[in-house]
């Protein structure tokens, strides 16, 4: 899913280049940043979920001994 957010951010970045006024450019830039932030957050969440699962498995292996 992060790749979908990055694709949307890239679309906004391309549209920014054609924006004629600063008001539109400002809001398009905000949307681009928001989608990039969503992508980074999604990556961090997936990484943390992976780490929690890994730590859980390590804890389970200690109990088996």
PDB file of N, CA, C and O in Angstrom:
ATOM      1  N   UNK A   1       0.796  -1.201   0.000  1.00  0.00           N
ATOM      2  CA  UNK A   1       0.000   0.000   0.000  1.00  0.00           C
ATOM      3  C   UNK A   1       0.843   1.272   0.000  1.00  0.00           C
ATOM      4  O   UNK A   1       0.402   2.276  -0.560  1.00  0.00           O
ATOM      5  N   UNK A   2       2.038   1.280   0.603  1.00  0.00           N
ATOM      6  CA  UNK A   2       2.851   2.500   0.530  1.00  0.00           C
ATOM      7  C   UNK A   2       3.107   2.937  -0.914  1.00  0.00           C
ATOM      8  O   UNK A   2       3.184   4.131  -1.205  1.00  0.00           O
ATOM      9  N   UNK A   3       3.240   1.958  -1.814  1.00  0.00           N
ATOM     10  CA  UNK A   3       3.511   2.328  -3.203  1.00  0.00           C
ATOM     11  C   UNK A   3       2.341   3.092  -3.810  1.00  0.00           C
ATOM     12  O   UNK A   3       2.546   3.950  -4.668  1.00  0.00           O
ATOM     13  N   UNK A   4       1.124   2.796  -3.381  1.00  0.00           N
ATOM     14  CA  UNK A   4      -0.042   3.532  -3.892  1.00  0.00           C
ATOM     15  C   UNK A   4       0.005   4.986  -3.425  1.00  0.00           C
ATOM     16  O   UNK A   4      -0.312   5.896  -4.191  1.00  0.00           O
ATOM     17  N   UNK A   5       0.396   5.203  -2.183  1.00  0.00           N
ATOM     18  CA  UNK A   5       0.517   6.567  -1.672  1.00  0.00           C
ATOM     19  C   UNK A   5       1.614   7.321  -2.419  1.00  0.00           C
ATOM     20  O   UNK A   5       1.464   8.501  -2.738  1.00  0.00           O
ATOM     21  N   UNK A   6       2.710   6.630  -2.691  1.00  0.00           N
ATOM     22  CA  UNK A   6       3.797   7.283  -3.425  1.00  0.00           C
ATOM     23  C   UNK A   6       3.389   7.614  -4.855  1.00  0.00           C
ATOM     24  O   UNK A   6       3.795   8.643  -5.395  1.00  0.00           O
ATOM     25  N   UNK A   7       2.598   6.755  -5.465  1.00  0.00           N
ATOM     26  CA  UNK A   7       2.097   7.039  -6.815  1.00  0.00           C
ATOM     27  C   UNK A   7       1.207   8.284  -6.806  1.00  0.00           C
ATOM     28  O   UNK A   7       1.307   9.128  -7.696  1.00  0.00           O
ATOM     29  N   UNK A   8       0.350   8.393  -5.811  1.00  0.00           N
ATOM     30  CA  UNK A   8      -0.506   9.577  -5.702  1.00  0.00           C
ATOM     31  C   UNK A   8       0.331  10.831  -5.455  1.00  0.00           C
ATOM     32  O   UNK A   8       0.063  11.881  -6.039  1.00  0.00           O
ATOM     33  N   UNK A   9       1.331  10.727  -4.600  1.00  0.00           N
ATOM     34  CA  UNK A   9       2.213  11.866  -4.333  1.00  0.00           C
ATOM     35  C   UNK A   9       2.901  12.306  -5.618  1.00  0.00           C
ATOM     36  O   UNK A   9       3.037  13.501  -5.882  1.00  0.00           O
ATOM     37  N   UNK A  10       3.330  11.343  -6.404  1.00  0.00           N
ATOM     38  CA  UNK A  10       4.002  11.663  -7.665  1.00  0.00           C
ATOM     39  C   UNK A  10       3.045  12.360  -8.632  1.00  0.00           C
ATOM     40  O   UNK A  10       3.445  13.281  -9.344  1.00  0.00           O
ATOM     41  N   UNK A  11       1.808  11.932  -8.658  1.00  0.00           N
ATOM     42  CA  UNK A  11       0.806  12.604  -9.512  1.00  0.00           C
ATOM     43  C   UNK A  11       0.643  14.061  -9.107  1.00  0.00           C
ATOM     44  O   UNK A  11       0.608  14.954  -9.953  1.00  0.00           O
ATOM     45  N   UNK A  12       0.544  14.289  -7.800  1.00  0.00           N
ATOM     46  CA  UNK A  12       0.411  15.666  -7.326  1.00  0.00           C
ATOM     47  C   UNK A  12       1.647  16.480  -7.685  1.00  0.00           C
ATOM     48  O   UNK A  12       1.533  17.643  -8.072  1.00  0.00           O
ATOM     49  N   UNK A  13       2.830  15.876  -7.561  1.00  0.00           N
ATOM     50  CA  UNK A  13       4.059  16.593  -7.890  1.00  0.00           C
ATOM     51  C   UNK A  13       4.049  17.032  -9.346  1.00  0.00           C
ATOM     52  O   UNK A  13       4.453  18.151  -9.663  1.00  0.00           O
ATOM     53  N   UNK A  14       3.588  16.154 -10.236  1.00  0.00           N
ATOM     54  CA  UNK A  14       3.536  16.488 -11.659  1.00  0.00           C
ATOM     55  C   UNK A  14       2.525  17.598 -11.942  1.00  0.00           C
ATOM     56  O   UNK A  14       2.766  18.465 -12.781  1.00  0.00           O
ATOM     57  N   UNK A  15       1.403  17.566 -11.242  1.00  0.00           N
ATOM     58  CA  UNK A  15       0.385  18.597 -11.440  1.00  0.00           C
ATOM     59  C   UNK A  15       0.878  19.949 -10.921  1.00  0.00           C
ATOM     60  O   UNK A  15       0.535  20.993 -11.476  1.00  0.00           O
ATOM     61  N   UNK A  16       1.678  19.925  -9.863  1.00  0.00           N
ATOM     62  CA  UNK A  16       2.233  21.159  -9.306  1.00  0.00           C
ATOM     63  C   UNK A  16       2.981  21.935 -10.386  1.00  0.00           C
ATOM     64  O   UNK A  16       2.917  23.163 -10.431  1.00  0.00           O
ATOM     65  N   UNK A  17       3.683  21.223 -11.245  1.00  0.00           N
ATOM     66  CA  UNK A  17       4.477  21.868 -12.295  1.00  0.00           C
ATOM     67  C   UNK A  17       3.605  22.675 -13.262  1.00  0.00           C
ATOM     68  O   UNK A  17       4.079  23.626 -13.884  1.00  0.00           O
ATOM     69  N   UNK A  18       2.347  22.295 -13.383  1.00  0.00           N
ATOM     70  CA  UNK A  18       1.457  22.994 -14.310  1.00  0.00           C
ATOM     71  C   UNK A  18       0.548  24.006 -13.614  1.00  0.00           C
ATOM     72  O   UNK A  18      -0.186  24.740 -14.276  1.00  0.00           O
ATOM     73  N   UNK A  19       0.595  24.048 -12.286  1.00  0.00           N
ATOM     74  CA  UNK A  19      -0.266  24.974 -11.540  1.00  0.00           C
ATOM     75  C   UNK A  19       0.141  26.409 -11.851  1.00  0.00           C
ATOM     76  O   UNK A  19       1.324  26.744 -11.898  1.00  0.00           O
ATOM     77  N   UNK A  20      -0.866  27.242 -12.061  1.00  0.00           N
ATOM     78  CA  UNK A  20      -0.594  28.615 -12.477  1.00  0.00           C
ATOM     79  C   UNK A  20      -0.549  29.604 -11.317  1.00  0.00           C
ATOM     80  O   UNK A  20       0.083  30.654 -11.429  1.00  0.00           O
ATOM     81  N   UNK A  21      -1.204  29.288 -10.217  1.00  0.00           N
ATOM     82  CA  UNK A  21      -1.226  30.258  -9.119  1.00  0.00           C
ATOM     83  C   UNK A  21      -0.663  29.633  -7.843  1.00  0.00           C
ATOM     84  O   UNK A  21      -0.630  28.413  -7.683  1.00  0.00           O
ATOM     85  N   UNK A  22      -0.228  30.502  -6.951  1.00  0.00           N
ATOM     86  CA  UNK A  22       0.418  30.032  -5.727  1.00  0.00           C
ATOM     87  C   UNK A  22      -0.565  29.325  -4.788  1.00  0.00           C
ATOM     88  O   UNK A  22      -0.183  28.389  -4.086  1.00  0.00           O
ATOM     89  N   UNK A  23      -1.815  29.762  -4.772  1.00  0.00           N
ATOM     90  CA  UNK A  23      -2.825  29.120  -3.927  1.00  0.00           C
ATOM     91  C   UNK A  23      -2.958  27.648  -4.293  1.00  0.00           C
ATOM     92  O   UNK A  23      -2.910  26.785  -3.416  1.00  0.00           O
ATOM     93  N   UNK A  24      -3.124  27.355  -5.573  1.00  0.00           N
ATOM     94  CA  UNK A  24      -3.264  25.970  -6.047  1.00  0.00           C
ATOM     95  C   UNK A  24      -1.992  25.184  -5.785  1.00  0.00           C
ATOM     96  O   UNK A  24      -2.043  24.047  -5.317  1.00  0.00           O
ATOM     97  N   UNK A  25      -0.851  25.790  -6.085  1.00  0.00           N
ATOM     98  CA  UNK A  25       0.429  25.119  -5.872  1.00  0.00           C
ATOM     99  C   UNK A  25       0.611  24.757  -4.398  1.00  0.00           C
ATOM    100  O   UNK A  25       1.058  23.657  -4.074  1.00  0.00           O
ATOM    101  N   UNK A  26       0.266  25.678  -3.520  1.00  0.00           N
ATOM    102  CA  UNK A  26       0.399  25.446  -2.081  1.00  0.00           C
ATOM    103  C   UNK A  26      -0.405  24.215  -1.648  1.00  0.00           C
ATOM    104  O   UNK A  26       0.103  23.352  -0.932  1.00  0.00           O
ATOM    105  N   UNK A  27      -1.638  24.146  -2.083  1.00  0.00           N
ATOM    106  CA  UNK A  27      -2.496  23.026  -1.671  1.00  0.00           C
ATOM    107  C   UNK A  27      -2.093  21.711  -2.337  1.00  0.00           C
ATOM    108  O   UNK A  27      -2.214  20.648  -1.728  1.00  0.00           O
ATOM    109  N   UNK A  28      -1.626  21.772  -3.554  1.00  0.00           N
ATOM    110  CA  UNK A  28      -1.126  20.557  -4.205  1.00  0.00           C
ATOM    111  C   UNK A  28       0.126  20.045  -3.496  1.00  0.00           C
ATOM    112  O   UNK A  28       0.296  18.839  -3.316  1.00  0.00           O
ATOM    113  N   UNK A  29       1.004  20.972  -3.093  1.00  0.00           N
ATOM    114  CA  UNK A  29       2.205  20.573  -2.353  1.00  0.00           C
ATOM    115  C   UNK A  29       1.837  19.942  -1.018  1.00  0.00           C
ATOM    116  O   UNK A  29       2.476  18.985  -0.582  1.00  0.00           O
ATOM    117  N   UNK A  30       0.810  20.477  -0.372  1.00  0.00           N
ATOM    118  CA  UNK A  30       0.350  19.905   0.898  1.00  0.00           C
ATOM    119  C   UNK A  30      -0.162  18.486   0.686  1.00  0.00           C
ATOM    120  O   UNK A  30       0.111  17.598   1.494  1.00  0.00           O
ATOM    121  N   UNK A  31      -0.896  18.273  -0.386  1.00  0.00           N
ATOM    122  CA  UNK A  31      -1.395  16.922  -0.683  1.00  0.00           C
ATOM    123  C   UNK A  31      -0.241  15.975  -0.990  1.00  0.00           C
ATOM    124  O   UNK A  31      -0.241  14.826  -0.548  1.00  0.00           O
ATOM    125  N   UNK A  32       0.734  16.454  -1.743  1.00  0.00           N
ATOM    126  CA  UNK A  32       1.896  15.612  -2.043  1.00  0.00           C
ATOM    127  C   UNK A  32       2.606  15.203  -0.751  1.00  0.00           C
ATOM    128  O   UNK A  32       2.924  14.029  -0.559  1.00  0.00           O
ATOM    129  N   UNK A  33       2.852  16.163   0.124  1.00  0.00           N
ATOM    130  CA  UNK A  33       3.503  15.861   1.415  1.00  0.00           C
ATOM    131  C   UNK A  33       2.677  14.886   2.236  1.00  0.00           C
ATOM    132  O   UNK A  33       3.219  13.979   2.867  1.00  0.00           O
ATOM    133  N   UNK A  34       1.373  15.075   2.225  1.00  0.00           N
ATOM    134  CA  UNK A  34       0.497  14.188   2.999  1.00  0.00           C
ATOM    135  C   UNK A  34       0.597  12.747   2.515  1.00  0.00           C
ATOM    136  O   UNK A  34       0.683  11.823   3.324  1.00  0.00           O
ATOM    137  N   UNK A  35       0.585  12.554   1.210  1.00  0.00           N
ATOM    138  CA  UNK A  35       0.687  11.190   0.689  1.00  0.00           C
ATOM    139  C   UNK A  35       2.070  10.591   0.943  1.00  0.00           C
ATOM    140  O   UNK A  35       2.183   9.392   1.196  1.00  0.00           O
ATOM    141  N   UNK A  36       3.103  11.394   0.880  1.00  0.00           N
ATOM    142  CA  UNK A  36       4.445  10.877   1.205  1.00  0.00           C
ATOM    143  C   UNK A  36       4.521  10.499   2.689  1.00  0.00           C
ATOM    144  O   UNK A  36       5.131   9.492   3.048  1.00  0.00           O
ATOM    145  N   UNK A  37       3.904  11.304   3.538  1.00  0.00           N
ATOM    146  CA  UNK A  37       3.864  11.000   4.966  1.00  0.00           C
ATOM    147  C   UNK A  37       3.084   9.718   5.230  1.00  0.00           C
ATOM    148  O   UNK A  37       3.492   8.897   6.051  1.00  0.00           O
ATOM    149  N   UNK A  38       1.966   9.547   4.538  1.00  0.00           N
ATOM    150  CA  UNK A  38       1.197   8.305   4.665  1.00  0.00           C
ATOM    151  C   UNK A  38       2.040   7.092   4.270  1.00  0.00           C
ATOM    152  O   UNK A  38       2.008   6.064   4.945  1.00  0.00           O
ATOM    153  N   UNK A  39       2.785   7.214   3.188  1.00  0.00           N
ATOM    154  CA  UNK A  39       3.631   6.104   2.740  1.00  0.00           C
ATOM    155  C   UNK A  39       4.697   5.772   3.788  1.00  0.00           C
ATOM    156  O   UNK A  39       4.936   4.604   4.094  1.00  0.00           O
ATOM    157  N   UNK A  40       5.335   6.815   4.332  1.00  0.00           N
ATOM    158  CA  UNK A  40       6.359   6.592   5.354  1.00  0.00           C
ATOM    159  C   UNK A  40       5.747   5.975   6.611  1.00  0.00           C
ATOM    160  O   UNK A  40       6.343   5.087   7.221  1.00  0.00           O
ATOM    161  N   UNK A  41       4.574   6.437   6.996  1.00  0.00           N
ATOM    162  CA  UNK A  41       3.900   5.898   8.178  1.00  0.00           C
ATOM    163  C   UNK A  41       3.522   4.438   7.988  1.00  0.00           C
ATOM    164  O   UNK A  41       3.683   3.618   8.891  1.00  0.00           O
ATOM    165  N   UNK A  42       3.022   4.127   6.809  1.00  0.00           N
ATOM    166  CA  UNK A  42       2.643   2.741   6.502  1.00  0.00           C
ATOM    167  C   UNK A  42       3.870   1.826   6.561  1.00  0.00           C
ATOM    168  O   UNK A  42       3.805   0.721   7.100  1.00  0.00           O
ATOM    169  N   UNK A  43       4.981   2.295   6.005  1.00  0.00           N
ATOM    170  CA  UNK A  43       6.220   1.505   6.062  1.00  0.00           C
ATOM    171  C   UNK A  43       6.655   1.285   7.503  1.00  0.00           C
ATOM    172  O   UNK A  43       7.021   0.172   7.882  1.00  0.00           O
ATOM    173  N   UNK A  44       6.616   2.341   8.307  1.00  0.00           N
ATOM    174  CA  UNK A  44       7.024   2.230   9.714  1.00  0.00           C
ATOM    175  C   UNK A  44       6.103   1.283  10.472  1.00  0.00           C
ATOM    176  O   UNK A  44       6.563   0.484  11.287  1.00  0.00           O
ATOM    177  N   UNK A  45       4.814   1.370  10.205  1.00  0.00           N
ATOM    178  CA  UNK A  45       3.859   0.481  10.867  1.00  0.00           C
ATOM    179  C   UNK A  45       4.116  -0.972  10.497  1.00  0.00           C
ATOM    180  O   UNK A  45       4.100  -1.851  11.359  1.00  0.00           O
ATOM    181  N   UNK A  46       4.349  -1.222   9.227  1.00  0.00           N
ATOM    182  CA  UNK A  46       4.636  -2.604   8.805  1.00  0.00           C
ATOM    183  C   UNK A  46       5.933  -3.112   9.422  1.00  0.00           C
ATOM    184  O   UNK A  46       6.024  -4.268   9.837  1.00  0.00           O
ATOM    185  N   UNK A  47       6.931  -2.243   9.478  1.00  0.00           N
ATOM    186  CA  UNK A  47       8.212  -2.640  10.070  1.00  0.00           C
ATOM    187  C   UNK A  47       8.029  -2.949  11.556  1.00  0.00           C
ATOM    188  O   UNK A  47       8.561  -3.942  12.053  1.00  0.00           O
ATOM    189  N   UNK A  48       7.282  -2.106  12.262  1.00  0.00           N
ATOM    190  CA  UNK A  48       7.087  -2.341  13.691  1.00  0.00           C
ATOM    191  C   UNK A  48       6.291  -3.621  13.926  1.00  0.00           C
ATOM    192  O   UNK A  48       6.574  -4.372  14.859  1.00  0.00           O
ATOM    193  N   UNK A  49       5.293  -3.866  13.074  1.00  0.00           N
ATOM    194  CA  UNK A  49       4.504  -5.097  13.199  1.00  0.00           C
ATOM    195  C   UNK A  49       5.408  -6.308  12.988  1.00  0.00           C
ATOM    196  O   UNK A  49       5.288  -7.309  13.694  1.00  0.00           O
ATOM    197  N   UNK A  50       6.309  -6.214  12.017  1.00  0.00           N
ATOM    198  CA  UNK A  50       7.262  -7.294  11.752  1.00  0.00           C
ATOM    199  C   UNK A  50       8.155  -7.515  12.971  1.00  0.00           C
ATOM    200  O   UNK A  50       8.410  -8.651  13.372  1.00  0.00           O
ATOM    201  N   UNK A  51       8.631  -6.401  13.560  1.00  0.00           N
ATOM    202  CA  UNK A  51       9.519  -6.520  14.724  1.00  0.00           C
ATOM    203  C   UNK A  51       8.787  -7.117  15.915  1.00  0.00           C
ATOM    204  O   UNK A  51       9.350  -7.947  16.629  1.00  0.00           O
ATOM    205  N   UNK A  52       7.550  -6.715  16.141  1.00  0.00           N
ATOM    206  CA  UNK A  52       6.766  -7.262  17.259  1.00  0.00           C
ATOM    207  C   UNK A  52       6.548  -8.757  17.053  1.00  0.00           C
ATOM    208  O   UNK A  52       6.662  -9.538  17.998  1.00  0.00           O
ATOM    209  N   UNK A  53       6.235  -9.157  15.823  1.00  0.00           N
ATOM    210  CA  UNK A  53       6.065 -10.587  15.539  1.00  0.00           C
ATOM    211  C   UNK A  53       7.362 -11.350  15.781  1.00  0.00           C
ATOM    212  O   UNK A  53       7.355 -12.437  16.358  1.00  0.00           O
ATOM    213  N   UNK A  54       8.476 -10.769  15.336  1.00  0.00           N
ATOM    214  CA  UNK A  54       9.772 -11.430  15.518  1.00  0.00           C
ATOM    215  C   UNK A  54      10.107 -11.560  17.000  1.00  0.00           C
ATOM    216  O   UNK A  54      10.565 -12.612  17.445  1.00  0.00           O
ATOM    217  N   UNK A  55       9.881 -10.499  17.762  1.00  0.00           N
ATOM    218  CA  UNK A  55      10.153 -10.555  19.200  1.00  0.00           C
ATOM    219  C   UNK A  55       9.241 -11.564  19.889  1.00  0.00           C
ATOM    220  O   UNK A  55       9.658 -12.259  20.815  1.00  0.00           O
ATOM    221  N   UNK A  56       8.003 -11.637  19.433  1.00  0.00           N
ATOM    222  CA  UNK A  56       7.068 -12.608  19.989  1.00  0.00           C
ATOM    223  C   UNK A  56       7.542 -14.026  19.743  1.00  0.00           C
ATOM    224  O   UNK A  56       7.447 -14.878  20.626  1.00  0.00           O
ATOM    225  N   UNK A  57       8.050 -14.282  18.553  1.00  0.00           N
ATOM    226  CA  UNK A  57       8.567 -15.611  18.237  1.00  0.00           C
ATOM    227  C   UNK A  57       9.790 -15.932  19.068  1.00  0.00           C
ATOM    228  O   UNK A  57       9.968 -17.072  19.495  1.00  0.00           O
ATOM    229  N   UNK A  58      10.634 -14.943  19.302  1.00  0.00           N
ATOM    230  CA  UNK A  58      11.800 -15.172  20.158  1.00  0.00           C
ATOM    231  C   UNK A  58      11.355 -15.515  21.582  1.00  0.00           C
ATOM    232  O   UNK A  58      11.919 -16.401  22.224  1.00  0.00           O
ATOM    233  N   UNK A  59      10.345 -14.806  22.057  1.00  0.00           N
ATOM    234  CA  UNK A  59       9.824 -15.073  23.400  1.00  0.00           C
ATOM    235  C   UNK A  59       9.213 -16.463  23.480  1.00  0.00           C
ATOM    236  O   UNK A  59       9.359 -17.143  24.496  1.00  0.00           O
ATOM    237  N   UNK A  60       8.530 -16.896  22.420  1.00  0.00           N
ATOM    238  CA  UNK A  60       7.926 -18.229  22.400  1.00  0.00           C
ATOM    239  C   UNK A  60       8.994 -19.313  22.386  1.00  0.00           C
ATOM    240  O   UNK A  60       8.798 -20.380  22.968  1.00  0.00           O
ATOM    241  N   UNK A  61      10.124 -19.053  21.728  1.00  0.00           N
ATOM    242  CA  UNK A  61      11.173 -20.074  21.681  1.00  0.00           C
ATOM    243  C   UNK A  61      11.813 -20.241  23.058  1.00  0.00           C
ATOM    244  O   UNK A  61      12.272 -21.331  23.399  1.00  0.00           O
ATOM    245  N   UNK A  62      11.848 -19.168  23.851  1.00  0.00           N
ATOM    246  CA  UNK A  62      12.378 -19.283  25.203  1.00  0.00           C
ATOM    247  C   UNK A  62      11.464 -20.140  26.084  1.00  0.00           C
ATOM    248  O   UNK A  62      11.938 -20.877  26.949  1.00  0.00           O
ATOM    249  N   UNK A  63      10.172 -20.038  25.861  1.00  0.00           N
ATOM    250  CA  UNK A  63       9.216 -20.798  26.661  1.00  0.00           C
ATOM    251  C   UNK A  63       9.276 -22.296  26.338  1.00  0.00           C
ATOM    252  O   UNK A  63       8.958 -23.128  27.188  1.00  0.00           O
ATOM    253  N   UNK A  64       9.676 -22.629  25.132  1.00  0.00           N
ATOM    254  CA  UNK A  64       9.723 -24.032  24.711  1.00  0.00           C
ATOM    255  C   UNK A  64      10.865 -24.771  25.390  1.00  0.00           C
ATOM    256  O   UNK A  64      10.842 -25.998  25.478  1.00  0.00           O
ATOM    257  N   UNK A  65      11.850 -24.050  25.864  1.00  0.00           N
ATOM    258  CA  UNK A  65      13.023 -24.698  26.466  1.00  0.00           C
ATOM    259  C   UNK A  65      12.777 -25.167  27.834  1.00  0.00           C
ATOM    260  O   UNK A  65      13.672 -25.730  28.464  1.00  0.00           O
TER     261      UNK A  65
END
